[in-house]
């Protein structure tokens, strides 16, 4: 609990993170209230079929457009994408509320609801991609994701409760206007963010929009451990879609609790999710998050098997609480692992793909579940679904664990990077990503590291030993542990200006050109620091000597 409290305080004390979480709170509470109001409106004008229709029509376009929504947040300022999403959503829902008040055609209200769902689609990828740039350490990143997960779980209670209270004394239009107000509050918090805006890589604009949007798929598909991680998460959301159906049948037919029983079982899921979100704050001190992710998946699979074997009221409440607990764990672990493993310039597109898979899998799961119930009965369907997840985890756990190695660097590498003035301004997660890209090299005495006139392909940091720097065969300077060289050729795009030779056995860390430039030029403060270093060494006292040490 002490660890959880400290992690929460870290988020609250970070002004930008606090504002982002408050914006998320207002947005998601309004979203849940609005979902209830839309369902009630649809039921009132068209019955059960209308409720299902509006759910389907809102979900499918959002799922298909999610990768393109992620592209917006990689192309443009993420805070502005969030702000535009919120304001557009507010306008559309306000228009829908006016249409409800004026008793216009339901088709217009439905069309506005679908448009609002599409406008909401960029929010989550942009939020997930912006969060790492606002954090100051890996601890804060995990804490921020845990707070977001807890807020989402609480909103699932608070939003419907607010909607229920208002619907009891007012109308659906009133709940629509409540959502508009909460969305505008969220927009104010986003407007107050003080964000360092990285420059997007020029090559991101050179290809077609379709190619750029597909970059998220290529990133996830090209990394085996990341591919397995997202695959398992998609499998879990498939089961989540099925569970929404199982819960209704379990409450009404098997347990005899009636319609109210559906609410009781959903409440058990929510309580477990809230407890899990609080517990997930303790993950802030954990460097390897894949075990928490795998454990969260198991807490979806095993309780469903047990519920199929023991379908009683007490078991249902306890076991569904465990499912909710596991859901919070895997959400926090998954978001944090992806944020650590995927480069910033493509992060929103990766989350756009994840959002698309999530929305699609939930819908497919809801379609498959009735078929399984017809074929196996409810108990058999629960057991088969739970076993499906457990088997996937057993097969894939080792591969998932490898993502920690790629995402979490060694402490020494991170420390060495943070001592270089050019990298010092970078957010903690950016440093983590670079540290994972460092290549250790051992150079023998007398070996040439870089040669004058060659093309610049790497940046080097000296961890141990000493090197000599020469120009045209003449000694210029010496560099020891903590020194670095190679940035002038990369930043100014010129050939190497000097030759660097190992005076003693040397241990170096090398960073490839693309990784160096993406990190430095993509972050304005780091780019300014790099230019200051280069300019000072090229034009200041002793410029000739020092500039050549940079090679």
N, C-alpha and C positions, 0 to 999 in steps of 0.2 A: 504494500500500500504506500509506503514511503517513496519507493521508486516511481510508482504511478503518479503520486502527487507532485513529485519533482518534475516529472516529464510534462504534466499539465501546466505547471508554472512556467516551464520553458516556452511553451506555446503562447501563453497569455502575455508574457513579458516581451515577446517579439511583436512589435506594433503591426507589422505587415501580416504576419501569420494570424494575429488576433482579428484583424479586420477581414481577412479572407475567410476565417472560420465563422465569424458573425454573418458575413454575406451568405455563406453556405447554409447556416442555420435558418435565416429568414427565407431563403429560396426554397429549401427542401420542406420546411413546415408549410409554406404556401402551396407547394406542389402537391403534398399529400391531401391537404384540405380541398384543393381544386379537383383532384381525382375523385374524391367522394361526391363532390357537387356535380361533376360531369356525369358520373354514373347514375346519380339520382335523377338528373334532368333527362338522360337518355331513357331510363326506365319509365319515367312519367309520360314520355311522348311515344315510346315504341316498345316497352316491355323488355323481357329478358334478351330477346334477339338484338335489340338496339344497343343494349349494354355491351354484348359481345362484339357487335359490329364496330362501335366506336373505339373499343379497346384495340381491336385488330387494325383499324385504319390509322390510329395514332402510332402504333408500335412499328408497323412495317416500313413506312417511309423513313422514320427516324433511324431504324436499323440500317437501311440501305444507304442512307446519307451520312452515317457516322464517320466513315473514313474521310470523306470530303470535309466534314465539320472539323475533324482533327487537323486537316491541312490548313484551315484558316488560322488556327492557333500556332502553327509552325511558320506561317508566312508573315503574320502580322503580330503586333503587340498583344500579348495574351490578356492583359488587363482590359484592353479595348475590346477584344473579342468577347470577354465576359460581360462587359458593360453593354455592348451591342445586343448580345443574346438576351440579357435581362430586360432592356428597354423595349426590344421588339416583342418579347413575350408579354410585357405589361400592356402594350398597345393592343395586341391581338385579343388578350383575355378581357380587357376593358370593353373592346368592341363586342365580344361575345356576350358580356353581361348586359350591355345596352340592348342587344338583340333579344335576350331573354326577357328583359323588362318590357320591350315593345311587342313581345309575342310574335316575332317574325318566324319564318320557316325554319324548322329544325335543321334542314340541310345547311343553312348559313352558319348556324351555331356549330354544327359538326365540322364544317370546312375551316372555321376559325380555330376550333380545338386541334385539328390536325396541323394547321399552320403553326400554332403555338408549340406543339410537340416538336416540330421540325426546328423552330427557333431555339428551343431548349437544348437541342442535341449538341451544339458546340460547348456547352457550359462545362460538363464533367471532364472531357479531355483537356480543355484549356486550364481548368482548375488543377487537375492532376499534374499537368506539365509545368504550371507556374509555381506550384508548391516548393519543389527543390530549389528554385532560385531565390526563394525568400528565407530558406533555412540557413542557419550558420554552422550546423554540424549534422552528422548522421543521426545523432540522438534526437535532434529536433525534427528531422524528417519523419522518423518512425512515430514520434509523439504526435506530429500534425496529422498523420494518416489515422492514428488511433482516435484522436479527437473527432476527425471527420466521420469515422465509422460509428462512434458513439452518438454523435449528433444525428446521423441518419437513422439510427435505431430509435432514438427518442422522438424524432420527427414522425415516425410511423405511428406513434401514440398520440402525440400532441396535435398533429395536423387533422387526423380524422375526428379527434375529440372536439376541436374547435369547430370543425364543419358540422358535427352532430348538434352541438349547442346552438349554432346559428340557424341550422335547418329546422330546429325545433321551434324557434321563435320568429324566423324570417323566411327568406327564400333562397333558391340556388343562386340567384343574381347577387345576393349579399355576400355569399361565400366567394363568388368570382371576384367581387370588388376587394374582399379581404386579401385574396391572393395578389391582386394588383398592388395593394399597399405594401405587402411583405416583399414583393419583388422589387419595388422602388426603394425600400429600405436597404435591400441587398445591393442595389445599384449605388447607393450613397457610400456604402462601405468599400465597394470596388473603386469608386472614384477617389477615395481617400488613400488608396494604396500609393506608396512611394517606391516605385520599382525601377531597378536598373534594367534598361531595355537592351538585350543583346541584338546585334546586327545579324540578320539571317544571311546564310551563305548565298552568294550570287548564283551558284549553280542550281539552287533550289527553284529558280524562276526560269531556267533555260529549257526545261522539259515541258511536256504537256501536263495539263491538270490531272488527267487520269494516271499518268506515270508517277506524278508526285504523290497522289493519293495512295497508289499501290506501294509506295516506299515503306509504309507501315507494315504491310504484309511481308515485304522482302526482309525487313529487319527482324521480324518475329520468326519467319520461316527459315532464315539463314543461320540462326543460332540454335543448336539442338536443345540446350537446356531451357532457353527461353520459349522455344516452341512447345516443349513438354509442359512447362509451367502454364502457359496460356491454354494448352489443350486440356489440362486437368481442371483449370478454372472454368472452361467452357462446359466440360462434363458436369461439373458441380451445378452450374446454372441450368443445364438441361434437367437435372434432378430437381432443382428448385421449381421449375415450371411444372413438373409432375407432382411435386409435393403440394402445390396449390390446389390441385384436383383431389389428391389423396386426403387432404385435411377435411374437405367438405364431405366426402363419402364416409370417412372415419367418424366424424362428429355426428352426422345425421343417421346413417344406416347402421354402422357397427356399434357405436357407443350409445346411440339413442339420446343424444344431448339436444337434438333439434337445431334450429338455425342459430340459436345463441351459442351453441357449442362450437361452431366454427370460429366465433370471436374468441372463445376461451382458448382454443388451441393456438390461434394466431397470436394471442397475448403471451402464451408460453414461449413461442418463438421470439417475440419481441423482448421479453424480460431476459431471456438467455443472451440475446444479442447485446443488450445494454450491459449486462454483467461482463460479457466477453470483451466489449469495447473498453471498459474500465481496466480489465485484466491486461488487455493488449498494450496499455501504456507501459507495463513493465517490460515489454520487448525493446524499449528504447536503449537498454544497456546490453542487448544481445547483438553480437556481430553476425551470427549465422541465422538467417530467418527462414531458410527452407524447412527446418524441422517444424516450425510453427505452422507453416503453410500445409505441410503433409498431415500434421496432427489435426488441423482444421478440416481437411478433406475427410479424414477418418471419422471425425465427429459428425459428419453428414452421413457417412455410409453405415457405420456400426449401429447407431441408434435406430435407423430405419429397419435394419435386420431384426433387432430386438423387439421393435414395435410390431413387426409382422408376426413374431413368435408370441408376443404378450400384449395383445390389443385391449388394454384396460384403460380406464380414465386416468388413474394415477400414473401408469406407465407412459401414457401419451403426453401428459403434462411435463413429466420429468425428462423424457427422451427428446421431445421437441424443444425443451429448454436447452438441452445439450447441443442440438442442431444449431440453434440460434447463437449459442456461445462459440461453436466452431466457425460459424459464418463470419463473425467479427474477427477472429484470429486469422483466417485465411485471407480476408479482405485486406487487412493491414499488411500482412506479410507480402501478399501478391503485389499490391500497389507499390510498396517500398522497394521490392526486388526489381520490378520493372523500371522504376525511376532511377535506380542505381545502375542498371545494366544498359539502358538505352541512351544514346547520345542526346543531348538537349535539343539539337536542331530538328530531331525527328520524333521527339517524345510524344507530342500531342497526337501525331498520326498513329503511333503505336496504340495509344489509348483509344483513339477512334476505332481502330480495328477491334480492340477488346470490347468496346461498347457495342459494336455491331454484332459480335459473336454472342455477347450476353443477351441482347434483346432477341436475337434469332433463336438462341438455345432455349430461352424461357418459353417462347411461343411453341417451339417444336415439342418441348417436354410436356406442355399442357395438352398437346394433341395426342402424344403417344400414351400418356397415362390412362385414359379411358380404354384404350385398346388392351393394355396390359391387365387392367381390372377385369375386362370381359374374358380374357384368356386365362388368367391365373387366379382371379379373385383378388380382393384388396390385400389380404395378408400375403399372398404369393407375390403380388406386384411390389409390395413394400420390401420383401426379402430380396427379390430379384434386383430391384433398384439399388438397395444398399450394397449387395454383393458386387454389383457392377462397379461402384466407386471403390470399394475395398480392393478389388482385383487390379484396377487401374493404378491405385497407389502402390501396391506391391510391385507391379511391373515397372513403374516409373520413378519411384522414390530416389533411387541412386542418381538418375539423370537430373532430377530437379535439384539435388544437393549441389551439383556442379555450378549452378548459377551463383552460389555464394562466393566461390573462388573468383569468378569474373567480376562480381559486383563489389566485393569488399576487399580492398587492397591491404597489403601488409603495412603495419604502422610505420616502419622505417621509410618506405617509399613515400607515404603521405607526408611524413615529416620533412624529407628532403625536398619534395615539391614545394611545400609551404614556405621554405626559406628563400626561394627564388623570387625576387621582387616582381617579376612579370606575372607570376602565378598567384601571388599573395592575395590580390583582390577577388579571386574567383570564389564562388560559393562552395561550401563543403562538399556537396555532391559532385560538382564539376571537378574538384580536386580528386575525389574518389575515382571518378571515371578516368581521369588522366593517369592516376597512379596505377590503375589496372592495365593501362596501355604501355607503361614503361617497360623497356627491354633491357635487362642487365647484361653488361658486357665486361669481359676481363681482357685487358690488353697487356701484352708483355713489354718489357723495357725495349725501347728503340722502335717499336711499331708505330706507324703513322695512323692517326685516327681520321683526320680530314686533310686533304691536300689542296693547296692554293690553286684556284682556277677550276676546280671540280664543281659540279652542280650541288646545291644544298638540298639534302634529302632528310636530314635529321637534326634535332637539337640535343645537346649533351649536357649532363650534369655529372660532376665528379664526386663520387662517394668516397673513394680512397685513392691515395697516391698523388703524383704530381705530373704535369705535362709542360713541355716547352712549346712556345708559340713563335714561329719564324715567318718572315716575309722575304721572298727572293733569297732564301738561304741565310738571312741575317737574324740573329736572336732579337725578339721583340719583347716578350714577356714570359712569365711563368704563372701557372694556375695550380692550385692545390684543392684539397677536399672542400666542397662547398662552392667551388667555382663552376661556371657554366659557359658554354660557347656554342656558336652555330646559329644564333638568332638573326644576325644581319642578313645572311644569305637567304633566310626564309622570309623575313618581314619585307626586305627591300627587293626580293626576287633577283638577286645578283649571284655570280659565282663566288665560291669561297675566297675570302680576302687574305687568308693566311693558311699556313700548314701547322697542324697540331700533332706533336709527337710525344709518346709516353717517355718521361724521364725515368720513372720507376714503374714497377707493376701497378696498373691502374684498374680500379673498378668504376665503370661508368653506368649511368642510366640513360638510355637513348629514347627519344620520343619522335615518332615519324612525322614528317612534314604536315600531312593532312590533319593529324590529331592536334599538333601544335597550333596550326593556323585556325582551325575550327574553334579551339578554346580561347585563344588570345584575341583574334579579330572579332569573335562573336560576343565578347564582353567589353563594353565601352571603357570601363575603368581599367581593365587589364590591358586593352589596346593602348590606352593613353600611357600606362606605365611602361609598356614596351617601347613606345615611341620616345618617351622621355629618356629611357636608358640608351637607346640607339643614338638619339640626337646628342645627348651629353657626351657620349664616347666618340662621336664623329666630329663634334665641333668644340668641345671643351678643352681645357689645358691638358696637354699630353694626348690629344685626340688620336694622333697617328698610332702611338703605341697601344692605347687601349682598344681602339676600333679593331685593330688586327687580332687582339685576343678573342674577339667575338667570332672570328672566322665567318 
